[in-house]
Amino acid sequence: MLQELEHLNSFEAFRYFKEMNEIPRGSGNEKAISDWLVKFAKEHNLQVIQDEALNIIIKKPGTKGYENAPVTIIQGHMDMVCEKNIGTEHDFEKDPIEFIVEGDFLRANGTTLGADNGIAVAFGLAVLASTDIPHPPIELLVTTEEETGMGGAQMLDPKHLEGRTLINIDSEEEGKLLVSCSGGVREKIKLPITWVKADQNLVNCAVRLRGLLGGHSGMEIDKERGNSNKLMGRFLMDLKSVVDFKINSITGGSKNNAIPREADAIILFMEKDKAVVLEKLSQWNSIFKNELAGIDPDISLAVEILDKKANRVFSDDTAKRALQVLLLIPNGVKNMSMAIPGLVQSSTNIGVVTTDEENVEFDSAVRSSVKTLKKAICDETIVLAEMVGASIEFESDYPEWQYNPNSNIRTIFQKVYNDMYGKMPEISAIHAGLECGLFSDKFNGDIDLISFGPNIYDVHTPKEHLSISSTDRTWNYLLGVLKEIK
């Protein structure tokens, strides 16, 4: 199967990648692959540590002339996302991943390939098994459950690692060096509802906001796409200035880490105000289309008259407070990085609004690559919650990886890339969480980190495919970097 790749410098890495993919390694099912890595280490007479989370650390001394070079950590994760096409017969608990070479690409047969992040582990194994690659002392760190919350990285005990330079190979664009990622936290405001009996003579209707593009609340927050929850809040607040309507419920969005595309509000008003409501609706449709022209051109705001009557509505005080939260809750880009052009440094997304028996809940995802800026957003929301008499909860807090202007490993990567290609690599960052953030936090910032990798496309889908030529170039790049670490 891999005979077509035998001429490549990276052939051994491809061979180890194929061996890995003979073993099921979906997130949460890593015991077999973790044990296989232990077996590899013992077969090569290398020191190995397998911790309670099934993370693996394999250590190899530096080659001749590199014995006293800085210990360098090569890092990736062993688990993969298990997705397959409808009609594909594949059992991820026992079946191997089938490799198919098509021109310059390596793909699987109707399933995810697992190059995210098996190729990193394969690179590390090829370095450890080599006898002719110059390198400093190596610690290969392979973590578990990265795809489902970075569980392995969270459980890692830093005392097992001597290295203070870490090369993460979990990026998917050749020529880009990742040097920072955001941390994040989920915050949830709970506004208690005081219910009152609904007047059965009122018109019941649903205000429906539709047609927004939405997107990832980290990767696409800078595109200024409309947030259905915030837009609904603006419309309702303005409507309240001319119509004394009542509110039965407000809902919008489905995930706090996704920019919400839809929102609904069930409102009640007098028959005589119907024309005013429709006039306001038309006015705000024009406002939204003007503001979001070229961004969310298909946005629409509509009213649906309901036959079913609501039995209860928010008290006037609850309604006032709910609209205040919608209008004032922080949302969108808060800070841009001055060190990395175009990088969002901190943001927040009011992703989900729900109404239940007791509360209106406002669920936001806060992100920042600077810890204090993340706290600043949380403090704003705490003050808002206090002002309206609501409670606030924080959960799923994960650390950031802040840009290091004095990174030695970044300088080495830049030099080697320039020597190889006659140009500098792109310095980049990601407004989302990476394992590097956890490693930075565990070592109290006393670790020099960088992330890079070959071109991988359509990850987490059955269309996932890996560029063979890019992988070979990335392998050669890694060897050049290791040679330079002295």
C-alpha positions, -999 to +999 in steps of 0.1 A: +000+000+000+028+025+009+053+012-017+046+044-037+061+064-009+093+044-003+114+071-021+104+098+004+126+109+033+096+106+055+087+070+045+094+057+080+070+082+094+043+071+070+050+035+079+045+042+116+014+061+107+000+031+089+009+008+119-009+032+142-040+031+121-042-007+124-052+000+160-086+016+170-079+049+187-111+069+189-112+094+218-119+074+250-107+042+234-069+047+236-058+018+258-046-004+229-027+024+211-012+036+244+000+000+251+014-002+216+035+029+222+048+013+254+058-018+234+075+004+208+096+020+235+106-013+251+116-027+217+139+002+211+153+001+247+139+036+255+127+049+288+089+051+288+062+064+312+025+056+309+004+076+333-031+070+347-046+090+318-027+067+294-005+096+282+028+083+270+063+099+274+092+082+256+127+095+262+158+092+240+193+107+247+208+132+223+229+119+194+267+125+193+275+161+197+240+168+211+244+151+245+242+184+264+217+202+241+184+214+256+159+186+261+132+190+234+096+177+237+079+165+205+042+164+212+010+152+196-022+133+206-030+097+199-068+099+197-087+106+165-122+117+156-142+087+143-166+097+115-178+077+085-200+082+055-235+069+054-234+034+040-197+029+049-193-004+068-166+003+094-164-005+131-141+020+148-139-003+178-120-030+159-115-022+122-082-007+109-083+025+089-078+017+052-052+039+034-057+051-002-031+070-021-045+093-048-019+115-065-004+137-038-030+128-012-035+101+014-071+095+025-091+067+041-119+047+026-151+065+037-138+073+071-117+099+089-080+093+082-067+102+117-038+123+104-051+147+130-031+139+150-015+105+141+010+121+118+026+139+148+030+107+167+044+090+136+070+118+132+080+114+168+084+076+165+105+079+133+129+102+151+131+079+181+137+048+160+163+065+138+201+059+140+213+086+117+192+117+125+211+144+146+189+156+174+190+169+210+177+147+239+141+140+229+109+134+250+080+123+229+048+133+246+016+116+233-016+127+250-051+112+251-086+125+247-075+157+230-106+157+207-130+155+236-117+182+260-079+177+262-084+153+290-049+138+288-032+171+288-052+182+318-041+151+337-004+154+328+020+157+357+048+180+345+073+164+369+077+136+343+092+160+317+126+176+318+123+195+286+113+232+285+111+235+247+080+219+232+072+213+195+036+206+190+028+190+156-010+195+156-013+224+131-028+218+096-013+245+073+023+241+061+044+273+063+024+286+093+039+287+128+013+289+156+027+309+185-004+316+206-039+304+214-068+316+235-080+304+268-116+303+275-144+300+300-182+294+298-203+318+317-240+314+324-263+342+337-296+329+353-323+355+356-352+344+379-386+347+363-416+360+381-446+347+362-480+364+360-513+353+345-516+362+308-546+382+295-564+359+272-576+389+251-541+396+239-528+386+205-501+359+208-473+359+183-439+345+177-411+369+165-387+348+145-352+359+134-337+337+107-312+336+078-279+343+096-247+325+087-234+319+122-201+301+126-174+291+151-174+317+179-136+317+179-125+313+143-152+335+128-160+360+155-139+386+136-162+384+105-188+406+122-216+381+115-249+388+131-257+373+165-294+364+166-297+368+204-282+403+204-303+414+173-335+401+189-327+421+220-323+453+200-356+448+182-376+439+213-361+469+233-371+493+206-405+477+202-410+481+239-407+519+235-439+521+214-459+489+224-467+476+259-462+439+250-457+410+273-431+382+270-438+345+274-403+332+263-370+342+246-348+315+230-319+315+206-289+295+195-279+259+204-242+260+214-223+286+233-193+282+210-213+289+179-225+323+167-263+319+169-282+319+137-318+319+149-338+334+178-375+334+188-396+354+212-432+347+221-448+380+228-484+392+236-500+426+227-533+442+222-551+439+189-549+477+183-511+475+184-508+450+157-502+476+130-474+492+150-457+459+156-458+451+119-445+486+111-416+481+136-409+447+121-406+462+086-384+490+099-360+466+117-358+443+087-345+473+067-321+482+095-306+447+098-303+443+061-284+476+059-261+469+088-254+433+077-252+439+039-225+417+025-222+398+057-256+382+064-277+392+034-304+367+040-314+379+075-352+381+080-374+391+109-410+378+108-440+376+130-463+345+132-497+349+148-503+319+171-536+302+176-525+288+210-528+312+239-501+315+265-513+310+301-486+331+317-461+358+309-430+374+325-438+401+350-431+436+337-400+437+360-387+403+347-393+414+311-374+447+316-344+429+332-343+402+305-342+428+277-315+447+297-293+416+297-298+410+260-289+446+252-259+450+275-243+415+277-208+417+262-206+402+227-181+400+198-145+411+195-132+430+225-095+433+218-072+428+188-036+418+191-010+444+184+018+418+182+001+396+155-018+415+128-053+403+124-054+382+155-084+385+178-070+387+213-102+385+233-139+380+225-172+367+238-202+352+222-237+350+237-244+317+221-275+304+238-306+319+254-332+297+269-364+301+290-374+274+314-398+271+344-376+292+367-351+313+347-341+330+315-305+317+309-278+335+289-249+312+280-217+328+267-183+315+256-154+339+265-120+336+248-087+354+253-050+348+248-044+371+277-056+359+311-064+394+325-085+403+295-105+371+299-111+381+335-121+416+324-149+403+302-161+380+331-160+410+355-182+430+331-207+401+330-206+398+368-215+434+372-244+431+347-258+401+366-256+419+399-274+450+384-304+429+372-306+406+402-294+375+384-269+348+394-238+339+373-218+307+370-185+299+354-174+265+341-150+247+316-122+272+323-091+264+302-058+284+300-044+305+272-010+304+255+002+339+255+025+351+227+062+351+238+081+379+220+114+362+231+108+327+219+141+309+210+123+280+193+104+304+171+137+320+161+151+286+152+120+276+132+122+309+113+159+305+105+156+269+093+126+278+071+144+307+056+175+286+049+153+259+032+130+281+012+145+316+010+116+332+028+102+335+062+073+314+075+040+330+085+036+337+122+001+329+132-022+324+162-056+308+168-085+322+186-094+288+201-080+264+226-050+241+221-031+217+243-003+242+242-024+265+265-025+237+291+012+230+288+020+267+293-002+268+324+012+236+339+048+249+336+038+283+349+048+299+315+083+285+319+082+265+286+090+276+250+062+264+227+055+263+190+030+245+168+034+235+132+024+207+108+017+196+072-013+204+051-043+184+062-078+191+048-114+184+059-103+172+093-130+155+115-149+144+084-147+114+061-132+137+035-100+141+056-069+140+034-032+146+039-008+161+014+020+136+009+045+162-005+036+186+023+042+159+049+076+151+034+086+188+034+074+191+070+094+161+080+125+176+065+118+209+082+115+191+116+149+174+110+164+207+102+151+223+134+163+194+155+197+197+140+198+234+149+190+228+186+223+227+203 
